């Protein structure tokens, strides 16, 4: 899930990706690096207790959602990462529906 929350500060733009799957996290990190984006924050938030938030991967990551915040000096890079991320999620959803037929 992607948050439409875009924060503009003096010199850079932020975009937050919520509930990134564990399998897609390395792909998103590599994509951010290729598109000149910086990972500002990566956190594991508990689904059951909203006060439990880690900035590292817990030993047992079941029951946690991963939130990633990317920043860039140009908004176009973030828009491109957002486009590729949403397109990949759509393709995965489409392939899952094909498998269920």
Secondary structure, DSSP 8 states (H G I E B T S, - for coil): -EEEEEEE-SS-EEEEEEEE-TTTHHHHHHHHHHTT-EEEEEEEEESS-TT-EESS--SS-TTEEEEEEEEESSHHHHHHHHHHHHHHHHHHHHHHHHHH-
